[in-house]
Amino acid sequence: MKLEQLMEGVPFALVQGSLETEVTDIIYDSRKAAEGMAFVCIVGTQRDSHDYAADVVEKGASVLVIQHDLAPDVLESMPNVTVLKFDNTR
């Protein structure tokens, strides 16, 4: 399904990439990351999954859903990944 269809009616900011990106699944567990998936970064009480953004992209995730900004060098290292920013990813 196209990301644009998934995001219909949901307020977000497009940080980089395209809403035409195909998404095969939506996950929040970095261990399950694979080709074409959207990874939702969640700030938890013990861990911040934003720290795993580069790892999931390396495993093939094509979309990152973030709550706070990623370091510029992290974003630059993944130019082919679509990044969406929300006030709260939960």
N, C-alpha and C positions, 0 to 999 in steps of 0.2 A: 504494500500500500504506500502511496506517496505521503510524505511527511505533511504536505499541505492539507491533505484530507484529515489526518490525525489531529492537526492543530486548529481546525476550523472552530471558531468561536471562543478560543482560549487566548487570553492576552499574554504575549511574550515579546521578547526582543530578539531579532535575528542578528547574532554577533558576526557570523561568517557562514559562507556556504549557500546552499540552495534548498528551497522548500520542495523542489522536484526530486529530492533524494528518496530512493526506495527504502522502506523500513520493513524488515522481516519479523522483528519482535522488539519488545521493550523490556529492558531488564534493569535491575539495580544492584545485582550481585556481580562484581567484576570477574569472578571465577567462571561465570557462564557466558562471557563475552565471545562473540563470533561474528563472522562476516555479515554485514548488512543490518546489524542490530543498533537500536538506540539505547544508550546507557544514561540512566538518570543518576546524577550525582546528588547524594543526600548528606546533609550535615547531621551527624549523630552525636550522642553523648560521649562515645568512646573514640570514634573515628570520623573522619571527613572523607567521603568517597571521591571528592574532587582530586585527592592525592593519587587516585588510580586512573585518572583520565588518560594519561599517556599509555598506560598498560592496556586498557581496553581498546584503544585505537590501534595499537600494535597487533591485537588479536583480531582486528577487522571491523570493529564498530564504526559505523558511518555517521552516527549522530551522537552528540553529547548534549545533555540537558543539564544546565548549571544554575546554581543559585548565587554564587559570587564569582567575580572575575578570576580567570586563570592567569598565571604569569604570562607576559607577552612571548617569552621564549617557548613556552609550552604550546601556545596557539600557533606560532610560526612553524613549529615542528610538525603540524598536522594541517596543512593547507587544504587538503581534500575532504576534510571532515566538516559537517554542518554543526554549528554550535548555536543552541537556543538558550536564552537566559530568562529565568522566571524569578519573581519575587520570592517564591517559596516552592521548592521542588517536591515537597510532600504533597 
